[in-house]
Amino acid sequence: MSHVHIPYGAYWCSPFARWQGSLAHLNSVEFAAHLARKELARRQIDPAQFDYGVLGLTVPQQHSFYGLPWLTGMIGADGIGGPTLSQACATSARVVSQATQEIRAGAATCVLAVTTDRTSNGPHIYYPNPQGPGGTGTTEDWVLDNFTKDPYGGTDMTETAENCARKWQITVAEQNEVVLRRYEQYTHALADGAAFMKRYMTLPFEVPDARYRKTVKTLDGDEGVHPSTAEGLNKLKPVKEGGIVTFGGQTHPADGAAAMIITSAEKAKELASDPAINVTLRGFGLARTDKSYMPAATVPAARRALGQAGIDIGDLAAIKSHNPFAVNDIVFARETGADVMQMNNFGCSLIFGHPQGPTGMRLIIELIEELVLKGGGWGLFQGCAAGDTAMAVVVKVDERA
């Protein structure tokens, strides 16, 4: 089976802004379309190239019922359609998988895969219940209520990390050591005027007003990242009584958008910023673990993706993870033999935040760029998701034959 390609450089990401920050006033679908228009123009890529699209988001926005066709219409590609997907924190991996399957099935040749989310100002939803007392319905704060309780598992997200910490006997000190390493790795992306980030992110980043008529602010990078120090981490108490997960050992909600083009070998060569660099998608994995042990789901998901690619963990040149908790990386490393201190070079969601939809997309993009800097090789993205699930993606970077 022929491989599906990502044209090198045909991807982009906004800075991630901590919720209620500089992107909080923007409808996330409109923002993703605005960003796509600018980045496609910057690369001189005509939206008419696309014959299919996939949109991923997890927080409803006004008019998001219209999904992908609305977004493609806003970027001038109003002749194409496609699905709008939501798979919690695995949304990006699912979007990439869906685009890949469509190309392999011969139903599309060039796909625009877009992911976006705004956790800020999440919708407050009223569900009618004619049989309720006096016909009164129930309400839900989409973001906050779903952060705090899995309706099946009966726990919040933090409790899943605590369960894994108890099972794998993870200490606060071990968690803090990983957090310090992750922050150090993130600072490498900021070096030389954020040179690594500028490989895929336009900086300074112009934040538009809600009507997209003027710039109201510029960002030099991610907003709301707090420096981690050993002294500061040691002062933090666990979020839960008797636990080990502190606020320093978990990610924060954020807003942002990311996208990439997924296509055939011939089209990838045409659209790549450097046609000599070959980027292929080689494997996908989905897994579900025991109830309320969400961080552990990444292990079987990664093994399935590696198996599909026909490689082992030792063949990887780089690993990136969506790690809402430092516990995630510790469990993954213990179970697979990966070096926990060498994963997540240049950044991860533990540090730069987590707008659910685009988080994985950004990490896959960073994975590609890290492999390019290393001269090529195999790379793995893996990340857990609500419902004690996870997805993983294997990519390979080499020279085009």
LINWO-V303819 format. One record per residue. RES is the residue in one letter. SS is DSSP state (H for helix, E for strand, - for the rest). PHI is phi as a letter, one per 40 degrees, with the letter a starting at -180 (none if undefined). BURIAL is I if it has 16 or more other C-alpha atoms within 10 Angstrom, else O. Layout:
res->RES ss->SS phi->PHI burial->BURIAL
res->RES ss->SS phi->PHI burial->BURIAL
This chain:
res->M ss->- phi->none burial->O
res->S ss->- phi->c burial->O
res->H ss->- phi->c burial->O
res->V ss->E phi->c burial->I
res->H ss->E phi->b burial->I
res->I ss->- phi->b burial->I
res->P ss->- phi->c burial->I
res->Y ss->- phi->d burial->I
res->G ss->- phi->g burial->I
res->A ss->- phi->c burial->I
res->Y ss->E phi->a burial->I
res->W ss->E phi->a burial->I
res->C ss->E phi->a burial->I
res->S ss->- phi->c burial->I
res->P ss->- phi->c burial->I
res->F ss->- phi->c burial->I
res->A ss->E phi->b burial->I
res->R ss->E phi->d burial->I
res->W ss->- phi->d burial->I
res->Q ss->- phi->g burial->I
res->G ss->- phi->b burial->O
res->S ss->- phi->c burial->I
res->L ss->- phi->b burial->I
res->A ss->- phi->c burial->I
res->H ss->- phi->c burial->O
res->L ss->- phi->b burial->I
res->N ss->- phi->d burial->I
res->S ss->H phi->c burial->I
res->V ss->H phi->c burial->I
res->E ss->H phi->c burial->I
res->F ss->H phi->c burial->I
res->A ss->H phi->c burial->I
res->A ss->H phi->c burial->I
res->H ss->H phi->d burial->I
res->L ss->H phi->c burial->I
res->A ss->H phi->c burial->I
res->R ss->H phi->d burial->I
res->K ss->H phi->c burial->O
res->E ss->H phi->c burial->I
res->L ss->H phi->c burial->I
res->A ss->H phi->c burial->O
res->R ss->H phi->c burial->O
res->R ss->- phi->c burial->O
res->Q ss->- phi->f burial->O
res->I ss->- phi->b burial->I
res->D ss->- phi->c burial->O
res->P ss->H phi->d burial->I
res->A ss->H phi->c burial->O
res->Q ss->H phi->c burial->O
res->F ss->- phi->c burial->I
res->D ss->- phi->b burial->I
res->Y ss->E phi->a burial->I
res->G ss->E phi->a burial->I
res->V ss->E phi->b burial->I
res->L ss->E phi->b burial->I
res->G ss->E phi->b burial->I
res->L ss->- phi->a burial->I
res->T ss->- phi->b burial->I
res->V ss->- phi->b burial->I
res->P ss->- phi->d burial->I
res->Q ss->- phi->b burial->I
res->Q ss->- phi->d burial->O
res->H ss->- phi->g burial->O
res->S ss->H phi->c burial->I
res->F ss->H phi->d burial->O
res->Y ss->H phi->c burial->O
res->G ss->H phi->f burial->I
res->L ss->H phi->d burial->I
res->P ss->H phi->d burial->I
res->W ss->H phi->c burial->I
res->L ss->H phi->c burial->I
res->T ss->H phi->c burial->I
res->G ss->H phi->c burial->O
res->M ss->H phi->c burial->I
res->I ss->- phi->c burial->I
res->G ss->- phi->g burial->O
res->A ss->- phi->b burial->I
res->D ss->- phi->c burial->O
res->G ss->- phi->c burial->O
res->I ss->- phi->b burial->I
res->G ss->- phi->b burial->I
res->G ss->- phi->i burial->I
res->P ss->- phi->c burial->I
res->T ss->E phi->b burial->I
res->L ss->E phi->b burial->I
res->S ss->- phi->a burial->I
res->Q ss->- phi->b burial->I
res->A ss->H phi->f burial->I
res->C ss->H phi->c burial->I
res->A ss->H phi->c burial->I
res->T ss->H phi->d burial->I
res->S ss->H phi->c burial->I
res->A ss->H phi->c burial->I
res->R ss->H phi->c burial->I
res->V ss->H phi->c burial->I
res->V ss->H phi->c burial->I
res->S ss->H phi->c burial->I
res->Q ss->H phi->c burial->I
res->A ss->H phi->c burial->I
res->T ss->H phi->c burial->I
res->Q ss->H phi->c burial->O
res->E ss->H phi->c burial->I
res->I ss->H phi->c burial->I
res->R ss->H phi->c burial->I
res->A ss->- phi->c burial->O
res->G ss->- phi->g burial->O
res->A ss->- phi->c burial->O
res->A ss->- phi->a burial->I
res->T ss->- phi->b burial->I
res->C ss->E phi->a burial->I
res->V ss->E phi->b burial->I
res->L ss->E phi->c burial->I
res->A ss->E phi->b burial->I
res->V ss->E phi->b burial->I
res->T ss->E phi->b burial->I
res->T ss->E phi->a burial->I
res->D ss->E phi->a burial->I
res->R ss->E phi->b burial->I
res->T ss->- phi->c burial->I
res->S ss->- phi->c burial->I
res->N ss->- phi->f burial->I
res->G ss->- phi->c burial->O
res->P ss->- phi->c burial->I
res->H ss->E phi->b burial->O
res->I ss->E phi->b burial->O
res->Y ss->E phi->b burial->O
res->Y ss->E phi->b burial->O
res->P ss->- phi->c burial->O
res->N ss->- phi->a burial->O
res->P ss->- phi->d burial->O
res->Q ss->- phi->c burial->O
res->G ss->- phi->c burial->O
res->P ss->H phi->d burial->O
res->G ss->H phi->g burial->O
res->G ss->H phi->g burial->O
res->T ss->- phi->c burial->O
res->G ss->- phi->c burial->O
res->T ss->E phi->b burial->O
res->T ss->E phi->b burial->O
res->E ss->E phi->a burial->O
res->D ss->E phi->c burial->O
res->W ss->H phi->d burial->I
res->V ss->H phi->c burial->I
res->L ss->H phi->c burial->O
res->D ss->H phi->c burial->O
res->N ss->H phi->c burial->O
res->F ss->H phi->c burial->O
res->T ss->H phi->c burial->O
res->K ss->- phi->a burial->O
res->D ss->- phi->c burial->I
res->P ss->- phi->c burial->O
res->Y ss->- phi->c burial->O
res->G ss->- phi->c burial->I
res->G ss->- phi->g burial->O
res->T ss->- phi->b burial->O
res->D ss->- phi->c burial->I
res->M ss->H phi->c burial->I
res->T ss->H phi->c burial->I
res->E ss->H phi->c burial->I
res->T ss->H phi->c burial->I
res->A ss->H phi->c burial->I
res->E ss->H phi->c burial->I
res->N ss->H phi->c burial->I
res->C ss->H phi->c burial->I
res->A ss->H phi->c burial->I
res->R ss->H phi->c burial->O
res->K ss->H phi->c burial->O
res->W ss->- phi->c burial->O
res->Q ss->- phi->f burial->O
res->I ss->- phi->c burial->I
res->T ss->- phi->c burial->O
res->V ss->H phi->c burial->I
res->A ss->H phi->c burial->O
res->E ss->H phi->c burial->O
res->Q ss->H phi->c burial->I
res->N ss->H phi->c burial->I
res->E ss->H phi->c burial->I
res->V ss->H phi->c burial->I
res->V ss->H phi->d burial->I
res->L ss->H phi->c burial->I
res->R ss->H phi->c burial->I
res->R ss->H phi->c burial->I
res->Y ss->H phi->c burial->I
res->E ss->H phi->d burial->I
res->Q ss->H phi->c burial->I
res->Y ss->H phi->c burial->I
res->T ss->H phi->c burial->O
res->H ss->H phi->c burial->I
res->A ss->H phi->c burial->I
res->L ss->H phi->c burial->I
res->A ss->H phi->c burial->O
res->D ss->H phi->f burial->O
res->G ss->H phi->g burial->O
res->A ss->H phi->g burial->I
res->A ss->- phi->d burial->O
res->F ss->- phi->c burial->I
res->M ss->H phi->c burial->I
res->K ss->H phi->c burial->I
res->R ss->H phi->c burial->O
res->Y ss->- phi->b burial->I
res->M ss->- phi->b burial->I
res->T ss->- phi->c burial->I
res->L ss->- phi->b burial->I
res->P ss->- phi->c burial->O
res->F ss->E phi->b burial->I
res->E ss->E phi->c burial->O
res->V ss->E phi->c burial->I
res->P ss->E phi->c burial->I
res->D ss->- phi->c burial->O
res->A ss->- phi->c burial->I
res->R ss->- phi->c burial->O
res->Y ss->- phi->f burial->O
res->R ss->- phi->b burial->O
res->K ss->- phi->a burial->O
res->T ss->E phi->c burial->O
res->V ss->E phi->b burial->O
res->K ss->E phi->a burial->O
res->T ss->E phi->b burial->O
res->L ss->E phi->b burial->I
res->D ss->- phi->c burial->O
res->G ss->- phi->i burial->I
res->D ss->- phi->c burial->I
res->E ss->E phi->b burial->I
res->G ss->- phi->g burial->I
res->V ss->- phi->c burial->I
res->H ss->- phi->c burial->O
res->P ss->- phi->d burial->O
res->S ss->- phi->b burial->I
res->T ss->- phi->b burial->O
res->A ss->H phi->c burial->O
res->E ss->H phi->c burial->O
res->G ss->H phi->c burial->O
res->L ss->H phi->c burial->I
res->N ss->H phi->c burial->O
res->K ss->H phi->c burial->O
res->L ss->- phi->c burial->O
res->K ss->- phi->c burial->I
res->P ss->- phi->d burial->O
res->V ss->- phi->c burial->O
res->K ss->- phi->b burial->O
res->E ss->- phi->d burial->O
res->G ss->- phi->g burial->O
res->G ss->- phi->c burial->I
res->I ss->- phi->b burial->I
res->V ss->- phi->c burial->I
res->T ss->- phi->b burial->I
res->F ss->H phi->c burial->O
res->G ss->H phi->c burial->I
res->G ss->H phi->c burial->I
res->Q ss->E phi->b burial->I
res->T ss->- phi->c burial->I
res->H ss->- phi->b burial->I
res->P ss->E phi->c burial->I
res->A ss->E phi->a burial->I
res->D ss->E phi->b burial->I
res->G ss->E phi->i burial->I
res->A ss->E phi->a burial->I
res->A ss->E phi->a burial->I
res->A ss->E phi->a burial->I
res->M ss->E phi->a burial->I
res->I ss->E phi->c burial->I
res->I ss->E phi->b burial->I
res->T ss->E phi->a burial->I
res->S ss->- phi->c burial->I
res->A ss->H phi->c burial->I
res->E ss->H phi->c burial->O
res->K ss->H phi->c burial->I
res->A ss->H phi->c burial->I
res->K ss->H phi->c burial->I
res->E ss->H phi->c burial->O
res->L ss->H phi->c burial->I
res->A ss->- phi->c burial->I
res->S ss->- phi->c burial->O
res->D ss->- phi->b burial->O
res->P ss->- phi->c burial->I
res->A ss->- phi->c burial->O
res->I ss->E phi->c burial->I
res->N ss->E phi->b burial->I
res->V ss->E phi->b burial->I
res->T ss->E phi->b burial->I
res->L ss->E phi->c burial->I
res->R ss->E phi->b burial->I
res->G ss->E phi->a burial->I
res->F ss->E phi->b burial->I
res->G ss->E phi->a burial->I
res->L ss->E phi->b burial->I
res->A ss->E phi->a burial->I
res->R ss->E phi->b burial->I
res->T ss->- phi->b burial->I
res->D ss->- phi->c burial->O
res->K ss->- phi->d burial->I
res->S ss->- phi->g burial->I
res->Y ss->- phi->b burial->I
res->M ss->H phi->d burial->I
res->P ss->H phi->d burial->I
res->A ss->H phi->c burial->I
res->A ss->H phi->c burial->I
res->T ss->H phi->c burial->I
res->V ss->H phi->c burial->I
res->P ss->H phi->c burial->I
res->A ss->H phi->c burial->I
res->A ss->H phi->c burial->I
res->R ss->H phi->c burial->I
res->R ss->H phi->c burial->I
res->A ss->H phi->c burial->I
res->L ss->H phi->c burial->I
res->G ss->H phi->c burial->I
res->Q ss->H phi->c burial->O
res->A ss->H phi->c burial->I
res->G ss->- phi->g burial->O
res->I ss->- phi->b burial->I
res->D ss->- phi->b burial->O
res->I ss->H phi->d burial->I
res->G ss->H phi->c burial->O
res->D ss->H phi->c burial->O
res->L ss->E phi->c burial->I
res->A ss->E phi->c burial->I
res->A ss->E phi->a burial->I
res->I ss->E phi->b burial->I
res->K ss->E phi->b burial->I
res->S ss->E phi->b burial->I
res->H ss->E phi->c burial->I
res->N ss->- phi->b burial->I
res->P ss->- phi->c burial->I
res->F ss->E phi->b burial->I
res->A ss->H phi->d burial->I
res->V ss->H phi->d burial->I
res->N ss->H phi->d burial->I
res->D ss->H phi->c burial->I
res->I ss->H phi->c burial->I
res->V ss->H phi->c burial->I
res->F ss->H phi->c burial->I
res->A ss->H phi->c burial->I
res->R ss->H phi->c burial->O
res->E ss->H phi->c burial->O
res->T ss->H phi->b burial->O
res->G ss->- phi->g burial->O
res->A ss->- phi->c burial->I
res->D ss->- phi->c burial->O
res->V ss->- phi->c burial->I
res->M ss->- phi->c burial->O
res->Q ss->- phi->b burial->O
res->M ss->- phi->c burial->I
res->N ss->- phi->g burial->I
res->N ss->- phi->c burial->I
res->F ss->- phi->g burial->I
res->G ss->- phi->i burial->I
res->C ss->- phi->a burial->I
res->S ss->H phi->c burial->I
res->L ss->H phi->d burial->I
res->I ss->H phi->c burial->I
res->F ss->H phi->c burial->I
res->G ss->- phi->h burial->I
res->H ss->E phi->a burial->I
res->P ss->- phi->c burial->I
res->Q ss->H phi->d burial->I
res->G ss->H phi->d burial->I
res->P ss->H phi->c burial->I
res->T ss->H phi->d burial->I
res->G ss->H phi->c burial->I
res->M ss->H phi->c burial->I
res->R ss->H phi->c burial->I
res->L ss->H phi->c burial->I
res->I ss->H phi->c burial->I
res->I ss->H phi->c burial->I
res->E ss->H phi->c burial->I
res->L ss->H phi->c burial->I
res->I ss->H phi->d burial->I
res->E ss->H phi->c burial->I
res->E ss->H phi->c burial->I
res->L ss->H phi->c burial->I
res->V ss->H phi->c burial->I
res->L ss->H phi->c burial->O
res->K ss->- phi->c burial->O
res->G ss->- phi->g burial->O
res->G ss->- phi->h burial->I
res->G ss->E phi->h burial->I
res->W ss->E phi->c burial->I
res->G ss->E phi->b burial->I
res->L ss->E phi->b burial->I
res->F ss->E phi->b burial->I
res->Q ss->E phi->a burial->I
res->G ss->E phi->a burial->I
res->C ss->E phi->c burial->I
res->A ss->E phi->a burial->I
res->A ss->- phi->d burial->I
res->G ss->- phi->g burial->I
res->D ss->- phi->f burial->I
res->T ss->E phi->b burial->I
res->A ss->E phi->a burial->I
res->M ss->E phi->b burial->I
res->A ss->E phi->b burial->I
res->V ss->E phi->b burial->I
res->V ss->E phi->b burial->I
res->V ss->E phi->b burial->I
res->K ss->E phi->b burial->I
res->V ss->E phi->b burial->I
res->D ss->E phi->a burial->I
res->E ss->E phi->c burial->O
res->R ss->- phi->c burial->O
res->A ss->- phi->c burial->O
